[in-house]
Amino acid sequence: MAVDTGRLNNSIWACVAAGVRRVQGPERGIEVVQWSIDELWRATRAGEFGLSLHVAVLMRAVLAGKLAAG
């Protein structure tokens, strides 16, 4: 996994948002990427979704029972 040395001494905040839907497009210059849960786990195993802080959020969701392990 790739570490983010710029944030090693900082906290990361995350939440689980169930049942959400997009109501309008993103701001100009922002690309939205959507993956199914299966695609997300595949990308994590392949290292495409490999920033350690992001993977840690997934693991916390699994441990809290909010996300099924892939």
N, C-alpha and C positions, 0 to 999 in steps of 0.2 A: 504494500500500500504506500501511497505517497503521503508524506507528512506536510503540513503547512507550517513552516517554521515561523511565519509571521504571526501566527496565533497561538503558539505553544503556551504562553502565559495567560491567555484569555479564556473566557467561557464561551460556549456555544449554546444557544437557546433553540429549542425545536418543539413542535407540537404535532399531534395527530389530528387531522381534520377529516372526519368521515362525512360522506354524502355531499361533498362540495361540487360545484359546477362552474365552469368559466362563464362569465357574463359579458366580457368584452375582450378584445385582443390586447396583447402586451404593448408596452411603450415602444416607440420607435427605437430600433437598435437592439432589442432583446429578442432572443430566440427561445421559444417554449418547446421543450422536449418532453413528450409524454411516453411513459413505458407502463405496460401492465406489470403486475407484481412479479409474474414469471420472468418477464423481460428484465426487470430490475435485478432479480437474483442472478440471472445469467450474466448480465453486464457486470455485476459485482464480482462474480467468480472469474470472469475474463479480465478483470482489471480496468474495464472501461469506466466503471463507477468506483474509483479507487482512492479518493481522498479520504484519509483516515478519519477525519472529523465527520464526514458524511456517513461512512460505514458504521461508525460508532453510534450515530443516531438510529440507524436501522437496527443494530444489535440491542440498543436500549428499548426500542419498540417491541422487539421479540421478547426480551426478558420481562417486559411489563404486560405481555399478553395482548398487545395491540396489533401485532403483525405476525403472521405465520412464518416460521423459518423456511427458507427455500432450500 
